[in-house]
Amino acid sequence: MLRKMGEAAARVARKVNETVESSSDTLELRLEGNFLHRLPNEVSALQHLKTIDLSRNQFQDFPEQLTTLPALEIINLEENKIVDVPVEKLATMPALRSINLRFNPLNAEVRVIAPPLIKFDMLMSPEGAQAAPP
């Protein structure tokens, strides 16, 4: 398990570094299924990023540096362990169209506060729903 996590971390570091070094104009970053629990700081340099896929990782906290990316349209955080979401910060993101939070143990407050504040699609599973085992 530790070996897999180490390999995943190295893969992610390479992918993010290649993305930042090759061009900050990258439109999509796919880091799904890599045992991530936080994002590298370099992600904040991707000011033109439109889509990020962080599904099937180990995030317990919403990666708030995503809220600083002005062009970000789509965030996929399906199948993580996120309980709380910075709804107010997400509501101020100018380009955000969709955030997928299915199969996260979101707290009841997020479920109540989010709908009236947001102008984008927020996909959530019914309370208590769990993803099928891999």
C-alpha positions in Angstrom: 0.0 0.0 0.0 2.8 2.5 0.9 4.6 1.6 -2.3 1.5 2.3 -4.3 1.0 5.6 -2.5 4.6 6.6 -3.2 4.3 5.7 -6.8 1.1 7.7 -7.1 2.7 10.8 -5.4 5.6 10.7 -7.8 3.3 10.4 -10.7 1.2 13.3 -9.6 4.3 15.5 -8.9 5.6 14.7 -12.4 2.3 15.5 -14.0 1.8 18.8 -12.2 5.4 19.9 -12.8 5.2 19.0 -16.5 2.0 20.9 -16.7 3.3 24.0 -15.0 6.7 23.9 -16.9 5.2 23.2 -20.3 2.6 26.0 -20.1 0.4 27.6 -17.6 -2.3 27.6 -20.4 -3.2 24.0 -19.7 -6.9 23.5 -19.9 -7.4 20.2 -18.2 -5.6 18.3 -15.4 -6.6 14.7 -14.6 -5.3 13.4 -11.3 -8.0 10.9 -10.5 -7.3 7.7 -8.5 -3.9 8.8 -7.0 -4.4 8.5 -3.3 -4.1 12.4 -3.0 -5.1 14.1 0.2 -3.9 17.6 -0.8 -2.9 19.4 -4.0 0.6 20.6 -4.7 1.0 24.4 -4.4 2.0 24.6 -8.1 -1.6 24.0 -9.1 -2.2 27.7 -8.2 -0.1 28.7 -11.1 -2.5 27.2 -13.6 -4.5 30.3 -14.1 -6.1 29.1 -17.4 -7.1 25.7 -16.1 -10.7 24.9 -17.1 -11.2 21.4 -15.8 -9.7 19.4 -12.9 -10.5 15.8 -12.1 -9.6 14.8 -8.6 -12.1 11.9 -8.2 -11.3 8.7 -6.3 -8.6 10.2 -4.1 -8.3 10.7 -0.3 -9.2 14.4 0.1 -10.8 15.1 3.5 -10.6 18.9 3.1 -11.8 20.7 0.0 -8.6 21.9 -1.9 -9.2 25.6 -1.5 -6.5 26.7 -3.9 -9.0 25.7 -6.6 -11.1 28.8 -5.6 -8.3 31.1 -6.8 -8.3 29.8 -10.4 -10.4 32.3 -12.3 -11.0 30.2 -15.5 -11.9 27.0 -13.7 -15.3 25.7 -15.0 -15.5 22.1 -13.9 -14.3 20.4 -10.6 -14.7 16.7 -10.1 -14.1 15.6 -6.5 -16.4 12.5 -6.7 -15.5 9.7 -4.2 -13.3 11.5 -1.7 -13.9 12.0 2.0 -14.9 15.7 2.0 -17.2 16.8 4.7 -17.2 20.6 4.3 -17.1 22.8 1.2 -16.3 26.6 1.1 -19.6 27.4 -0.6 -19.2 31.2 -0.2 -15.8 31.1 -2.0 -17.2 28.8 -4.7 -20.1 31.2 -5.3 -17.7 33.9 -6.2 -15.8 31.9 -8.9 -16.7 33.6 -12.1 -16.4 30.7 -14.6 -17.5 27.8 -12.4 -20.2 25.7 -14.1 -20.2 22.4 -12.3 -18.7 20.7 -9.2 -19.2 17.0 -8.7 -19.2 16.0 -5.0 -21.0 12.7 -5.3 -20.0 10.0 -2.8 -18.5 12.4 -0.2 -19.8 12.5 3.3 -20.9 16.1 3.1 -22.3 17.7 6.2 -26.0 18.7 6.4 -25.0 22.4 6.5 -23.4 22.3 3.0 -26.6 20.6 1.7 -28.8 23.4 3.1 -26.6 26.4 2.5 -25.3 25.7 -1.0 -28.5 25.7 -3.2 -29.6 29.3 -2.6 -26.0 30.7 -2.9 -24.7 29.0 -6.0 -25.3 29.7 -9.7 -23.6 26.5 -10.9 -24.5 22.8 -10.8 -23.5 21.1 -7.6 -23.8 17.3 -7.9 -24.3 15.5 -4.6 -25.4 12.0 -3.7 -28.3 11.5 -1.3 -27.2 11.7 2.3 -25.5 8.4 3.4 -25.0 7.1 -0.1 -21.7 5.3 -0.8 -19.9 4.4 -4.0 -19.7 0.8 -5.1 -16.5 -0.9 -4.1 -13.8 -0.9 -6.9 
